[in-house]
Amino acid sequence: MLKQIEGSHAVAEAVALCRPEVISAYPITPQTHIVETLSELVREGKIGSCQFLNVESEFGAMSAAIGASAAGARSYTASSSQGLLFMAEAVYNASGLGLPIVMTVGNRAIGAPINIWNDHSDSMALANAGWIQIHAESNQEAVDLHIQAFRLAEELSVPVMVCVDGFILTHAYERVDIPSQEDVDAYLPPFQPVQMLDPADPVSIGAMVGPEAFMEVRYLAHHKQLQALDVIPRLADEFAQRFGRKSGGLIETYRTDGAKTIVVALGSIVGTIKDLVDELREQGESVGAIKIGAFRPFPLAELRSALSGADRVVVVEKDLALGLGGIVASNVRMALRGATTLVYTVIAGLGGRPITKASLERTVMQASKDALEDPHFLDLNWDIVDAELARAKEKRRSGPIAENILRDIGLMGRKTG
Amino acid sequence: MTQRVKFYQTGTFTVGNRLLDAESRTVQATVERNNSLTSGHRACQGCGEALGARYAVDAAMRACNSQLLCVNATGCLEVFSTPYPESSWRVAWLHSLFGNAPAVASGVAAALRAKGRTETRVLAQGGDGGTVDIGMGCLSGMFERNDDVLYICYDNEAYMNTGVQRSGRTPPGARTSTTPAVGPHPGNVFGQGKHPAIIAMAHDIPYVATASVADLHDLEEKVTKAMSIGGARFIHVHVPCPLGWGSEPCNTMRLARLAVETGLFPLFEGEHGEVISTTPIRRRQPVEEYLKLQKRFRHVIGDPQALAAIQALADRNIRRFNLVRENAA
């Protein structure tokens, strides 16, 4: 059914259609609207006997999901940013135990300085935690990915993180097609756990494993990720057959035929990039785009093949590995190892800094002439940076950096970009 | 039987099943016991925690007709029971992390509610560190939501599994590997203390109790009673640790009993935030009798000021819980 609906409400409705049995949640912006909607649906009895747990922290939220999943219940939670870091120990534990929990991450920056707006620092920080990590480009895809996520998680007995850009998607009203319960039921069979707590068949779960077997256990967790490279496209195809639209998959190529410059990104910025590609193609530029749908497992082979005709790749990413540069770019370089393709890193949109089409166009055109520094910080205000560096050089007790910069700017909420 | 049999003649609470009719004997004394924590685990000789867990889990199993799911925090009990591929657990058992056992148990209980399996019950257990320190937030959340979980804390008063570091339950004066017996104030600080049963009662949950391996009948009875109640329940069990306390393994029961008889570990029950019963001390002992059997207090024995301070703590417990009573039987 077509609805004009907020992204968070759409995600909540999609989760509800998947018939979760336990939802645990702790509030954090911008995830709140998702769990608020779910709590209402549970109260209204619209998700069967589903239990909604208001827990005391994100660590508690993931821990409750672990307990519920181990007891054989389809389990869901959602978080963002600091919340995701606060639950980090349990995030690793869930995958280590092979529990098919689905979690929405409303992507948000990590502080300090505290910042509630969108970037990908949070999910990137936990990219290697053993969860499958898939990114939504639009609210429609966010809906569709959640339905695929439960199927994927339970088929492989591995947890899945569905990343949805905070505010840009979670708080945006868009037209979204919410599938019917009948179709979702046909696509997503009831949860059949691989292992569970059962008084009739008592097993010990979560034992200590020493050096004699730990390598093998970890390898098998990696192996599951490799299996997902096959399962993700298959489930996306099955989804397309039943629901009549393409969503998910490992990567999506956009006008890459003959493209000498290919822009790679993940999440909602891909929409802007596609518009840019259209404009540049009209101007006769040889530019295409690739959306990375699955960041974990990372589709090395698919990317390598899709990028094989390009002279250069421009990776636009909303994160920064301090002391290194781009995280996605590093992964893309691994896909291209041995190839001569140039990879440019564009660090953009940190803490909600707008990524405008104009800035992207300027940057991509510079890269297409191989005249872009790497990494490039999109729309970074160097005057502000230089002023703070000068202040720090002049005076030992120069004060807190963030507050100094805000004072320099002089106005809260000044127009950016 | 109109009057409860007491085991004065033996000087200990640990024997005496043979004096009782079959109905009144411990679960452990019956052939039907489940052996939930079965033999062959790797606990130290004289481990109070292994003993307490064995009695507690079997009593819980009997109380729910063996429809029990157990969640365990990281710690000695977890490590000595499951060095895979060995497992000493003959119950469905899940270990997740150090600080999250109460929240995991909440999730298990929620799953059972969702599935309508109300006959299956949830037991969570952990040591003092996993309960009163790193697990306190999750524990408080589980209490406040009144989730249907019985949480048992086996308190040996330090982080024994990692090598006897101080916990929030380490008593004042005690030497641990992070409160060494050196300097002008040797051993653990004389701080404010941290009483998980009282913290639990502050949540007004249906049932709270303290228990000791010194009185295993009482421990079993409290577990059985807790299992007859729905909602969040908490039992704090005092369990001596020969390794961490520097005591002889053969003194585990003696020390547990002395902790009770000095007043250092008061036994009481609470319901909905109020104390409903306390166990009177039959033969009051000075704290020195308890302390002198433990190397962790060796430096205290020659320090009258420290001894007096510890005695004052015991005296306060005795006043607070009315542990020494006229005609106390």
Interface residues (C-beta under 8 A of the other chain):
Chain A: E21 V22 S24 G48 S49 C50 Q51 L53 N54 V55 E56 S57 F59 G60 A61 S63 A64 A65 I66 G67 A68 S69 A70 A71 G72 A73 S75 E89 A90 N93 L97 L197 D198 P199 D201 P202 V203 S204 I205 G206 A207 M208 V209 G210 A213
Chain B: S66 Q67 L68 L69 V71 N72 E78 V79 T82 P83 Y84 P85 S87 W89 R90 V91 A92 W93 L94 H95 S96 L97 G99 N100 A103 V104 A105 S106 G107 V108 A109 A110 A111 L112 R113 A114 K115 G116 T120 G137 C138 S140 G141 E144 R145
